[in-house]
Amino acid sequence: MPLTNRREFLAEVGRGMLLAGVGSTLASELEIAHAQTSDEDVALSFGGLEPLVALMQETEPAKLIAILVDRQESGEDLRTQVAAGALANARTFGGEDYIGFHTFMALAPAYRMAQVSPISQKPLPVLKVLYRNASRIQAFGGRKSEVLHPVKADPIPSDIVPGEYIRKAAREGNLEKAERAFAALAEGPEGEAFNHLQYTVEDEVDVHRVVLAWRAWDTLDLAGQEWAHCLLRQSVRYCVLRENQMSERGQQRSAIRTVLPNLLDRYQLLDRALGDRLGDDTWLHELSQIIFRGTREQAADAVGQALSDGYSPESIGEAISLAANMLVLHDPGRPEKWATEEKPSGSCHGDSVGVHASDAANAWRNIARVSPPRNSIASLIVGAFHTAGQSDRSTKLPYPLQEHLAEVESEDPKTLLAEAESAIMAKDQFRAAAIISRYGTLGFEPGSVFELMLKFATSEDGALHAEKYFNTAKDEFSATRPRFRWGQLVALARVTASQYGLSSPGYEEAKSLLEI
């Protein structure tokens, strides 16, 4: 079903490494035992896609890429291969494995990167992520270790909202109860299950929680609605397992659990229609500053007030996106104590505050777009709460500073693009950002800049975030008003320079097979 149709429909209907907001180095130390269903001896099957899904799980990466290139030359399209890769990932990891679910979240963005790549290079973004997918599946144990199996549906009592019932099961850490209830929902329309899933997704501020849910929904455009239960089920499991982890570690639950219902009541947001006020540039800047610099409670309250005042969800989402973008532009860089080989001191890519915030804001904003009013309102409040409260290390002024801008002298677009490429390859974040800022100030078209950034988003590993963040920046640029939109490309240039130098595994192999 096309996305536009699903959006219309939604508007009408009411083992694993888990750690929110940290990198894979720390997350790899936090292992949780598999949570299996009672039907673990039975395998899920994916109909006509099953042979390709099994191939994805059973074949070592280099051999798989060669087979996929041969199949492409015989007429198999990238969409089919991405769909199979997503289903193979979901069946193997079930939302439990840190690298596994990051790879899943990169598949749909990689496909969209392929659609805007030069014809001869279209398969590259997809092949490199499928290589990563196969690598992790093999390391995980392949088919013999797969997590997802058929689950029996249990009916949800008629006197309770299904989303509240699943959320209660998740809070109890009862995976079997949550899974069986969600399976019952999945027997109905796909949008019904997605809508009720949001009650649990919005229960914590966790970038993986919200981005996994959004990317699962987004991937249905490629995999097909018949696999909605399998793909969305990953989020149910993630949320329950994360709840259990917090209990085991004595971690405090997020204040959003009380902030959200309080704001819904205070502003009587469920009793009024969504507004359509756009707000001028001054209003947008002021709201984004509250979200960027304020506490989480202040940001959530400001959004509740804006909704009460009749401002449109799209305008409020724009403010949240701008605040997240500011976290990238004001990032002082990774401190030495958090540095790793793939994310050295001074870097701002990977699981940095700004990149995580931007990907999360993009997910909250997209969920708000495809949801009925209750979830649209909740997603914006939680999205603001999630984005705020993270600027404690932010610099007073955004990068690039005036001194960086003063060093860029050219006014020729081709020269500026060549200089930007050189700055990226020199890992000079601030010069790359300054050049793109000047390019935008001079009024040149953005397409050539995205083409340049696409090349590096394809070639570089990006510490698991290159594909998602490229798509986030591209989405948000197109959805932001002209006065503010170039901040997205400036931030992308900075992050691209930061991540340069670690080529993605599988990239060179794919280039060789494609004779590029």
C-alpha positions in Angstrom: 0.0 0.0 0.0 1.5 3.3 -0.9 2.7 5.6 1.9 0.2 8.3 1.0 -2.7 5.8 1.3 -1.4 4.5 4.6 -1.2 8.1 5.9 -4.8 8.7 4.9 -5.8 5.5 6.5 -3.9 6.2 9.7 -5.6 9.6 10.0 -8.9 7.8 10.3 -8.1 5.0 12.8 -7.8 5.5 16.2 21.9 -11.7 22.9 21.0 -8.3 22.6 22.6 -5.1 23.4 20.3 -2.3 24.5 21.3 1.1 25.7 19.6 4.4 24.8 21.8 7.3 23.8 25.2 5.6 24.0 27.6 4.0 21.5 28.3 0.5 20.5 31.4 0.3 22.7 29.4 0.7 25.9 26.4 -1.1 24.6 28.5 -4.2 23.9 29.1 -4.6 27.6 25.4 -4.8 28.4 24.2 -8.2 27.3 20.7 -9.5 27.9 19.6 -13.1 27.5 17.3 -13.9 24.6 13.6 -13.7 25.3 12.0 -16.6 23.4 8.4 -17.3 22.6 6.7 -20.6 23.5 6.7 -21.5 19.8 10.5 -21.1 19.3 10.8 -24.4 17.5 8.6 -23.1 14.6 10.2 -20.8 12.0 8.5 -17.8 10.6 8.2 -18.0 6.8 7.9 -15.1 4.3 6.1 -16.7 1.3 7.6 -15.9 -2.0 10.4 -13.9 -0.4 11.4 -16.8 1.9 14.2 -18.3 -0.3 15.9 -14.8 -0.6 15.4 -14.1 3.1 17.0 -17.5 4.0 19.9 -16.7 1.6 20.5 -13.5 3.4 20.8 -15.4 6.7 22.8 -18.3 5.5 25.4 -16.7 3.2 28.7 -15.1 4.3 28.9 -11.4 3.3 31.3 -11.5 0.3 29.6 -14.4 -1.3 26.2 -12.8 -0.7 27.1 -9.5 -2.4 28.4 -11.4 -5.4 25.1 -13.4 -5.6 23.0 -10.3 -5.2 24.9 -8.5 -8.0 24.3 -11.5 -10.3 20.6 -11.4 -9.4 20.3 -7.7 -10.1 21.8 -8.3 -13.5 19.2 -11.0 -14.1 16.4 -8.5 -13.3 15.9 -8.7 -9.5 15.3 -5.1 -8.2 16.9 -3.4 -5.2 13.5 -3.1 -3.5 13.1 -6.9 -3.3 16.6 -7.3 -1.9 16.1 -4.6 0.7 12.8 -6.2 1.7 14.4 -9.6 2.1 17.3 -8.0 4.0 14.9 -6.3 6.4 12.9 -9.5 7.0 16.1 -11.5 7.5 17.3 -8.9 10.0 14.0 -8.9 11.9 13.7 -12.7 12.1 17.3 -13.0 13.3 17.5 -10.2 15.9 14.0 -9.3 16.8 15.0 -5.8 17.8 17.4 -7.2 20.5 20.9 -6.7 19.0 22.5 -3.2 19.0 24.4 -3.5 15.7 21.5 -5.6 14.3 18.8 -3.1 14.8 21.1 -0.2 13.7 21.6 -2.1 10.4 17.8 -2.6 10.1 17.3 1.1 10.6 19.8 1.8 7.7 18.1 -0.3 5.1 15.2 1.9 4.0 17.5 5.0 4.1 20.1 3.1 1.9 17.3 2.3 -0.6 16.4 6.0 -0.8 20.0 6.9 -1.2 20.1 4.5 -4.1 17.2 6.3 -5.8 19.2 9.5 -6.1 22.6 7.9 -6.9 24.1 7.9 -10.4 22.6 5.0 -12.5 25.8 3.0 -12.4 26.2 3.4 -8.6 22.6 2.8 -7.5 23.2 -0.5 -5.9 26.2 0.7 -3.8 24.4 2.2 -0.8 22.1 -0.9 -0.6 24.9 -3.5 -1.1 27.1 -2.0 1.6 24.3 -2.2 4.2 23.3 -5.7 3.1 27.0 -6.7 3.6 26.8 -5.3 7.1 23.5 -7.1 7.6 25.0 -10.4 6.5 28.1 -9.9 8.7 26.1 -9.3 11.8 23.7 -12.2 11.1 26.7 -14.5 10.7 28.3 -13.3 13.9 25.0 -13.7 15.7 24.7 -17.3 14.6 22.5 -17.2 11.6 19.3 -19.2 11.4 20.1 -21.4 14.3 20.1 -18.3 16.6 17.1 -16.4 15.2 14.9 -14.6 17.7 11.5 -14.2 16.1 9.2 -17.2 15.9 5.4 -17.4 15.5 3.5 -16.1 18.5 -0.1 -17.0 19.6 -2.5 -14.0 19.7 -4.4 -13.4 22.9 -7.4 -11.1 22.7 -7.2 -7.7 24.4 -10.1 -7.1 26.9 -12.7 -4.9 25.3 -12.9 -2.5 28.3 -9.3 -1.1 27.8 -7.6 0.9 25.1 -5.3 -1.7 23.3 -2.3 0.7 23.4 -2.7 1.1 27.2 -3.0 -2.6 27.6 0.3 -3.3 25.7 2.0 -0.4 27.5 1.0 -1.9 30.9 2.4 -5.3 29.8 5.6 -3.6 28.7 6.0 -1.7 32.0 5.5 -5.0 33.8 8.3 -6.5 31.7 5.9 -9.2 30.5 7.2 -10.0 27.1 4.8 -12.9 26.4 1.7 -10.9 27.4 2.8 -7.9 25.3 3.7 -10.0 22.3 0.4 -11.9 22.3 -1.6 -8.8 22.7 0.2 -7.1 19.8 -0.3 -10.2 17.7 -4.0 -9.9 18.3 -3.9 -6.3 17.1 -1.8 -7.3 14.1 -4.7 -9.4 12.9 -6.5 -6.2 12.0 -5.4 -3.3 9.9 -1.7 -2.5 9.9 -2.3 1.1 11.0 -4.3 0.0 14.1 -1.3 -1.9 15.4 1.1 0.9 14.6 -1.1 3.5 16.3 -1.5 1.4 19.5 2.3 0.7 19.5 2.9 4.4 20.1 1.6 4.3 23.6 4.6 2.2 24.5 7.1 3.9 22.2 6.4 7.3 23.8 6.9 5.9 27.3 10.6 6.7 27.4 13.0 9.1 25.7 15.2 6.7 23.8 16.5 7.3 20.2 16.5 3.7 19.3 13.0 3.2 20.6 11.5 5.8 18.4 13.7 5.5 15.3 13.2 1.7 15.2 9.4 2.1 15.3 9.4 4.7 12.6 11.9 2.8 10.3 9.8 -0.4 10.7 6.8 1.5 9.5 8.7 3.2 6.8 10.1 -0.2 5.6 6.6 -1.5 4.9 6.7 0.6 1.7 9.5 -1.7 0.5 8.7 -5.0 2.2 4.9 -5.0 1.9 2.1 -4.5 4.5 1.7 -8.3 4.9 4.8 -8.3 7.0 3.8 -5.4 9.3 3.5 -7.6 12.4 7.0 -9.0 12.0 8.6 -5.6 11.4 6.7 -3.7 14.1 7.0 -6.5 16.6 10.7 -5.6 16.9 9.7 -2.5 18.7 7.4 -4.3 21.2 10.3 -6.6 22.1 12.8 -3.7 22.3 10.6 -1.8 24.7 9.9 -4.7 27.0 13.5 -5.8 27.1 14.6 -2.2 27.8 12.0 -2.1 30.7 13.5 -5.2 32.2 17.0 -3.8 31.8 16.0 -0.7 33.7 14.5 -2.8 36.5 17.6 -4.9 36.7 19.9 -1.9 36.9 17.7 0.1 39.2 17.4 2.9 36.6 14.8 5.6 37.0 11.9 5.8 34.5 11.5 8.9 32.4 9.4 11.8 33.8 7.6 11.8 30.4 5.3 9.2 31.9 3.7 11.8 34.1 4.6 14.9 32.0 2.6 13.8 28.9 -0.7 12.9 30.6 -0.5 16.1 32.7 0.0 18.3 29.6 -2.8 16.5 27.8 -5.1 17.3 30.7 -3.9 20.8 31.4 -4.3 22.1 27.9 -7.3 19.8 27.1 -5.5 18.8 24.0 -7.6 15.7 23.3 -10.8 17.8 23.3 -9.8 20.1 20.5 -9.0 19.9 16.8 -5.5 20.2 15.6 -4.6 23.8 14.6 -3.3 25.1 11.3 -1.4 28.3 12.4 2.0 28.3 10.8 3.7 30.9 13.0 6.2 33.5 11.6 10.0 33.1 11.6 10.3 34.8 15.0 7.8 32.5 16.6 9.6 29.5 15.1 13.0 30.7 16.3 11.8 31.4 19.8 10.1 27.9 20.2 13.2 26.2 18.8 15.4 28.0 21.3 13.2 26.9 24.2 13.5 23.4 23.1 17.3 23.7 22.4 18.3 25.5 25.6 15.4 24.7 28.0 14.8 21.8 30.3 12.8 18.9 29.1 9.7 19.9 31.1 9.9 23.5 29.8 10.1 22.3 26.2 7.2 19.9 26.6 5.1 22.6 28.2 6.0 25.1 25.4 4.8 22.6 22.8 1.6 21.9 24.8 0.9 25.6 24.9 1.6 25.9 21.1 -0.8 23.1 20.4 -3.4 24.7 22.6 -2.9 28.0 20.8 -3.7 26.3 17.5 -0.2 26.1 15.9 0.0 23.3 13.3 1.8 20.0 14.1 4.0 20.6 11.0 5.2 24.0 12.4 5.8 22.6 15.9 7.7 19.7 14.4 9.8 22.1 12.4 10.8 23.8 15.7 11.8 20.5 17.2 13.9 19.7 14.1 15.7 23.0 14.3 16.5 22.5 18.0 18.1 19.1 17.2 20.0 20.7 14.3 21.4 23.3 16.8 22.8 20.4 18.9 24.9 19.4 15.9 26.0 22.9 15.1 26.8 23.7 18.8 28.6 20.4 19.5 32.0 20.9 21.0 33.1 17.5 19.8 33.5 14.2 21.6 35.7 14.5 24.7 38.8 12.5 25.0 37.4 10.3 27.8 34.7 9.0 25.4 36.9 8.7 22.3 37.3 5.5 20.4 39.1 4.6 17.2 35.9 5.0 15.1 34.8 8.1 17.0 38.0 10.0 18.0 38.3 13.1 20.2 36.6 16.1 18.7 34.3 14.1 16.4 30.6 14.7 16.1 29.4 11.7 14.1 27.9 8.3 15.1 26.0 8.4 18.4 26.8 12.0 19.1 24.1 14.1 20.9 23.3 16.1 17.8 23.1 13.2 15.4 21.0 11.1 17.8 18.7 14.1 18.5 18.3 14.8 14.8 17.4 11.3 13.9 15.0 11.1 16.8 13.3 14.4 16.0 12.9 13.2 12.4 11.2 10.0 13.6 8.9 11.8 16.0 8.0 14.3 13.3 7.2 11.6 10.8 5.1 9.6 13.3 3.2 12.8 14.0 2.5 13.1 10.3 1.1 9.7 9.8 -0.9 9.4 13.1 -4.4 10.3 14.2 -4.7 13.4 16.5 -4.0 11.8 19.8 -0.7 10.2 18.7 0.3 13.3 16.6 -0.1 15.5 19.8 1.7 13.0 22.0 4.6 12.5 19.5 5.2 16.3 19.4 5.2 16.7 23.1 7.5 13.7 23.7 9.7 14.8 20.7 10.2 18.2 22.4 10.9 16.6 25.8 13.3 14.2 24.1 15.2 16.9 22.2 15.5 19.3 25.1 17.8 19.0 28.2 20.9 18.0 26.1 22.6 21.4 25.6 24.7 21.4 28.8 27.9 20.8 26.8 26.9 23.0 23.8 29.0 25.9 22.8 27.7 29.5 23.1 28.0 30.1 19.3 27.2 27.6 16.5 29.8 26.3 14.2 31.2 27.4 11.8 32.4 30.5 13.7 33.0 33.8 12.0 36.7 33.1 11.8 36.0 29.9 9.8 33.6 31.8 7.5 36.2 34.5 6.9 38.6 32.0 5.4 36.3 31.1 2.6 36.8 33.6 -0.2 35.4 32.0 -3.4 32.1 32.9 -4.8 32.1 30.3 -7.6 29.9 27.3 -6.9 32.1 24.7 -8.5 35.2 26.0 -6.7 33.3 25.9 -3.4 32.1 22.3 -3.9 35.7 21.3 -4.8 37.0 23.0 -1.6 34.2 21.4 0.4 35.3 17.9 -0.8 38.9 18.7 0.0 37.9 19.8 3.5 35.9 16.7 4.1 38.8 14.4 3.0 41.0 16.4 5.4 38.5 15.8 8.2 38.3 19.5 8.7 34.7 19.8 10.1 34.7 23.6 10.5 36.0 24.4 7.1 33.6 22.0 5.4 30.7 23.6 7.4 31.9 27.1 6.6 32.2 26.4 2.8 28.7 25.0 2.7 27.3 27.8 4.7 28.8 30.3 2.3 27.5 28.3 -0.7 24.0 28.5 0.8 24.3 32.2 1.6 25.2 32.9 -2.0 21.9 31.3 -3.1 23.3 28.4 -5.0 21.1 25.3 -5.5 21.4 22.5 -2.8 21.2 19.5 -5.2 25.0 19.5 -5.9 25.8 19.6 -2.2 23.5 16.6 -1.5 25.2 14.8 -4.4 28.6 15.4 -2.7 27.4 14.3 0.7 25.7 11.3 -0.8 29.1 10.1 -2.1 30.6 10.1 1.4 27.4 8.7 3.1 27.8 5.8 0.7 31.5 5.2 1.1 31.9 5.8 4.8 30.9 3.7 7.8 29.7 6.6 9.9 29.7 4.5 13.0 26.3 2.9 12.0 24.7 6.3 11.4 25.8 7.5 7.9 22.7 6.4 6.0 20.1 7.5 8.6 21.6 10.9 9.2 22.0 11.7 5.5 18.3 10.9 5.0 17.4 12.9 8.1 19.3 16.0 6.9 17.7 15.6 3.4 14.2 15.2 4.8 14.5 18.1 7.2 16.0 20.4 4.6 13.0 19.9 2.4 10.5 20.4 5.3 12.1 23.5 6.7 11.4 27.1 5.6 14.1 28.9 3.5 15.5 31.1 6.3 16.5 28.1 8.4 16.9 25.1 6.1 20.6 25.5 5.2 21.5 24.7 8.8 20.7 21.1 7.9 23.2 21.0 5.1 25.9 22.8 7.1 25.5 20.2 9.9 25.6 17.4 7.4 28.9 18.8 6.0 30.3 18.9 9.5 29.3 15.3 10.3 30.5 14.1 6.9 33.9 15.5 7.5 33.9 14.1 11.0 33.2 10.5 9.8 35.5 10.5 6.9 38.4 8.0 6.9 36.7 4.7 7.9 35.3 3.2 4.7 32.3 1.0 5.2 33.0 -2.8 5.0 31.7 -4.2 1.8 31.9 -0.9 -0.1 35.1 -1.8 -2.0 33.9 -5.3 -2.7 30.6 -4.0 -4.2 32.5 -1.4 -6.3 34.6 -4.2 -7.7 31.6 -6.4 -8.5 29.8 -3.5 -10.2 33.0 -2.6 -12.1 33.0 1.0 -10.8 
